C-alpha cells in the first residue's frame, strides 16, 4: 500500500487508503507548501504539506503572525473550521475538507491538509477577462457581507477593533526592521503616522495574499477557491488596496460596477500608504522595488 509523503504513521491512520501519489510542481522558490495529487479509494484528493522552515523565514507569514496572530504550521489542525465557514460564506466552490493535523516534535512542526480535488483549471492572470473579474467581484462582495467587530483568524474570537491601529504600527515597524536597506525612514514614518489615524468599524473575511492562481476556472467562469491558508477577518480596505495591483484600469471599472451593487467603495486615500507598505514588506506579489510599488496606479 502506498504511503502519504512526509506524514507520520499516526497522521496517516485515519486517512483514506492511498492508491497512487504524484508530486505537483513547486510554483515559487519561497513556497511554504508542497503539493501532491493523491488517488485514493474515496476519489482524487490534494495533499498539502507545510514546510515549517520556509514559513519561519517568510516575511509574509511573519507579517500574518504579527498582525493577525496566524501561525500557519501550529494552527493547521484548526482549518476544518476555515473550510466549514468558507463553504457557507463563499459564492465559489471550496474543496471538501478531509483532514488536517499539526504536530511538533524536536522543535519541528509537521502539518498537513488533505482535501478533495476540485475540477477546473488554475486561473492564469494573462487569460483573465471581464467575466472573470466580475466573478471575482461577486465572490469578494459576498464575503464582505460577513462582518464582525474583531479581526484575526476565522477559528478564534479575534482581537478587539480598538487595537488595530497599534497592531498595524507594530507590524510595520517589525517588518521594516528586517528590510532596512529597502525602506527609508521617511516612508516608514509617513506610513506609521497614517496607521495611527486608521479606524475600522467592522472586519470581513479577506485574503492578504490574493492572487489569480489561487482560483480555478471552468469554461471561462471563475469556479472555485482552492487556497484558503491566509483567509482572515481584516479590514476590507486592505484587500481592495491589494486588488489595485491585480487589476488593470478596465478590469477595475468592471470590478467596481459589480462590487457597488452591494457595497459602497471606501476612501482608500486615508489608508493606501500604510497598507501598500505593509503588503510590500509582506512580499505578497514579489515586487522588490518599493518606489515602483508605492507609486503604482490607484484604481479605486
C-alpha positions in Angstrom: 0.0 0.0 0.0 1.3 3.5 -0.9 2.1 5.9 1.9 1.3 9.6 2.1 4.6 11.5 1.7 6.1 13.3 4.8 3.3 12.1 7.1 3.9 10.0 10.2 2.2 6.7 10.6 0.0 8.2 13.3 -1.1 11.1 10.9 -2.0 8.6 8.2 -4.1 6.3 10.3 -7.5 7.9 9.7 -6.8 9.0 6.1 -8.4 7.3 3.1 -6.4 4.4 1.7 -3.9 5.7 -0.9 -3.7 4.1 -4.3 -1.2 6.4 -6.0 0.5 9.7 -5.3 2.4 12.2 -7.5 4.1 15.4 -6.6 2.9 18.7 -8.2 5.4 21.3 -9.4 6.6 23.9 -6.9 5.4 27.2 -8.2 7.7 29.6 -6.3 11.1 29.4 -4.7 9.7 30.5 -1.3 6.6 28.4 -1.4 5.6 27.3 2.1 3.7 24.2 0.9 4.4 21.1 -1.1 1.5 19.6 -3.0 0.7 16.1 -4.1 -2.1 14.7 -6.2 -3.5 11.7 -4.4 -5.6 8.9 -5.9 -7.5 7.3 -3.0 -10.2 4.8 -2.5 -12.5 7.7 -1.8 -11.6 9.6 -5.0 -8.9 12.2 -6.0 -7.5 14.5 -3.4 -4.8 17.1 -2.9 -2.3 16.8 0.0 -0.7 20.0 1.1 2.3 19.6 3.5 3.5 22.8 5.2 7.2 23.5 5.1 7.7 24.9 8.6 11.2 26.1 7.8 10.1 28.2 4.8 7.2 29.5 6.9 9.6 30.7 9.6 11.7 32.6 7.1 8.7 34.0 5.1 8.1 37.7 5.6 4.5 37.1 4.6 3.9 34.6 7.4 5.9 36.7 9.8 3.5 39.6 9.0 0.5 37.3 9.3 1.6 36.2 12.7 2.4 39.6 14.0 -0.7 41.4 12.7 -3.3 38.6 12.6 -1.9 36.1 15.1 -1.9 33.4 12.5 1.0 30.9 12.9 0.4 28.7 9.9 2.1 25.4 10.9 0.9 25.2 14.5 -2.7 26.1 13.7 -3.4 24.0 10.6 -5.2 21.5 12.8 -8.0 24.1 13.2 -8.5 24.5 9.5 -11.6 22.4 9.5 -13.4 25.5 10.8 -11.9 27.6 8.0 -13.2 25.2 5.3 -16.6 24.9 7.0 -17.1 28.7 7.3 -15.9 29.4 3.8 -18.1 26.6 2.3 -21.1 28.6 3.7 -19.9 32.1 3.1 -18.2 31.8 -0.4 -20.0 32.2 -3.7 -17.3 29.9 -5.2 -16.8 26.2 -4.6 -14.5 25.3 -1.8 -12.6 21.9 -1.7 -14.2 19.3 0.6 -12.2 19.1 3.8 -10.9 15.6 4.7 -8.3 16.1 7.4 -5.6 18.3 8.8 -3.1 17.9 11.5 -0.3 19.8 13.3 2.2 18.1 15.5 5.5 19.4 17.0 8.4 17.1 17.6 12.0 18.1 18.5 11.2 21.7 17.8 9.9 21.0 14.2 6.2 21.3 13.3 4.7 18.8 10.9 1.5 20.0 9.4 -0.8 19.0 6.5 -4.2 19.5 4.9 -6.0 16.8 2.8 -8.9 18.0 0.7 -10.9 16.7 -2.2 -9.7 17.6 -5.7 -12.0 20.0 -7.5 -12.3 20.0 -11.3 -11.2 23.1 -13.2 -8.0 24.8 -14.4 -5.8 27.2 -12.4 -6.5 30.8 -13.4 -3.7 32.5 -15.3 -3.5 36.3 -15.0 -2.8 36.8 -18.7 -6.1 35.0 -19.6 -8.3 36.9 -17.2 -11.2 38.7 -18.9 -14.0 40.9 -17.7 -16.3 38.0 -17.0 -13.7 36.5 -14.5 -13.2 39.9 -12.9 -17.0 40.2 -12.4 -17.0 36.7 -10.9 -14.2 37.8 -8.5 -16.1 40.9 -7.6 -19.2 38.8 -6.8 -17.1 36.5 -4.6 -15.5 39.3 -2.7 -18.8 41.2 -2.4 -20.4 38.1 -0.9 -17.6 37.6 1.6 -17.6 41.3 2.6 -21.2 40.9 3.8 -19.9 38.7 6.7 -19.0 41.2 9.4 -17.7 41.1 12.9 -16.2 43.5 15.4 -12.9 41.7 15.8 -10.1 40.7 13.4 -7.8 37.7 13.1 -8.1 34.0 12.3 -11.5 32.6 11.4 -11.2 30.0 14.1 -10.7 32.4 17.0 -12.9 35.1 18.6 -10.5 37.7 17.3 -8.7 40.8 18.5 -10.7 43.9 19.6 -11.0 46.5 16.8 -9.6 49.3 19.1 -6.2 47.5 18.8 -6.0 47.6 15.0 -4.0 50.9 14.7 -1.4 49.9 17.3 -1.0 46.4 16.0 -0.6 47.7 12.4 2.1 50.1 13.6 3.9 47.4 15.4 3.8 45.1 12.3 5.0 47.9 10.0 7.9 48.6 12.4 8.8 44.9 12.8 8.8 44.2 9.1 10.7 47.4 8.3 13.4 46.3 10.8 14.0 43.3 8.6 14.3 45.3 5.4 16.2 48.4 6.5 18.0 48.6 3.1 14.7 48.9 1.2 12.5 51.1 3.4 13.5 54.7 4.0 12.9 56.3 7.4 10.7 58.9 5.7 8.4 56.4 4.1 8.1 54.4 7.3 7.4 57.5 9.3 4.7 58.6 7.0 3.1 55.1 7.0 3.2 54.9 10.8 1.6 58.4 11.1 -1.2 57.3 8.8 -1.7 54.0 10.5 -2.2 55.8 13.8 -5.3 57.5 12.4 -7.0 54.5 10.9 -10.2 53.3 12.5 -12.1 50.2 11.5 -15.7 49.7 12.4 -16.2 46.1 11.2 -14.0 43.4 9.8 -14.7 40.9 7.0 -13.1 37.8 5.5 -10.2 38.9 3.3 -7.2 37.3 1.6 -4.0 39.3 2.2 -2.2 37.1 -0.4 -5.0 37.2 -3.0 -3.7 36.1 -6.5 -5.4 34.8 -9.5 -3.6 31.4 -9.3 -5.5 30.6 -6.1 -8.7 30.2 -8.1 -9.9 27.7 -10.6 -12.0 28.4 -13.7 -14.2 26.3 -16.0 -15.1 27.4 -19.5 -14.1 31.0 -18.7 -16.1 31.2 -15.4 -14.4 31.5 -12.0 -15.5 28.4 -10.3 -13.5 27.7 -7.1 -11.1 29.0 -4.5 -8.5 26.3 -3.6 -6.0 28.2 -1.4 -7.5 29.1 2.0 -4.4 29.3 4.1 -4.3 33.0 4.7 -8.0 33.9 4.9 -8.6 36.0 8.0 -11.0 38.7 9.2 -9.5 42.1 8.4 -10.4 45.5 7.0 -11.9 45.3 3.5 -9.8 48.3 2.6 -6.6 46.1 2.9 -7.9 43.7 0.3 -9.1 46.5 -2.0 -5.6 48.1 -1.8 -4.1 44.7 -2.9 -6.6 44.5 -5.8 -5.2 47.7 -7.2 -2.1 45.7 -8.1 -4.0 42.8 -9.7 -6.4 44.7 -11.9 -5.8 47.0 -14.9 -7.8 50.1 -15.5 -10.6 48.4 -17.4 -10.8 45.4 -15.0 -11.0 47.8 -12.1 -14.0 49.5 -13.7 -15.7 46.1 -14.2 -14.9 45.2 -10.6 -16.3 48.5 -9.2 -19.5 48.2 -11.2 -20.2 44.7 -9.7 -19.0 45.5 -6.2 -21.1 48.6 -5.9 -24.2 46.6 -6.5 -24.0 45.6 -2.8 -21.3 47.8 -1.2 -20.1 51.4 -1.4 -16.4 51.9 -2.1 -14.5 53.1 0.9 -12.0 56.0 0.7 -8.6 54.3 0.3 -6.7 57.6 0.3 -6.7 57.5 4.1 -5.1 54.1 4.3 -3.3 53.4 1.0 0.2 54.3 2.1 0.3 52.2 5.2 -1.5 49.2 3.6 0.7 49.3 0.5 3.8 49.4 2.5 2.6 46.5 4.7 1.8 44.4 1.6 5.2 45.3 0.0 7.1 44.2 3.1 5.0 41.0 3.3 6.2 40.3 -0.3 2.7 39.4 -1.4 3.4 39.7 -5.1 7.2 39.5 -5.2 7.9 43.2 -6.1 11.4 44.3 -5.0 11.2 48.0 -5.9 9.5 49.8 -3.2 9.2 53.1 -5.1 7.5 51.4 -8.1 5.2 49.6 -5.7 4.2 52.7 -3.7 3.7 54.7 -6.9 1.6 52.2 -8.8 -1.6 53.5 -10.3 -4.6 53.8 -8.0 -7.7 52.0 -9.2 -10.4 52.7 -6.5 
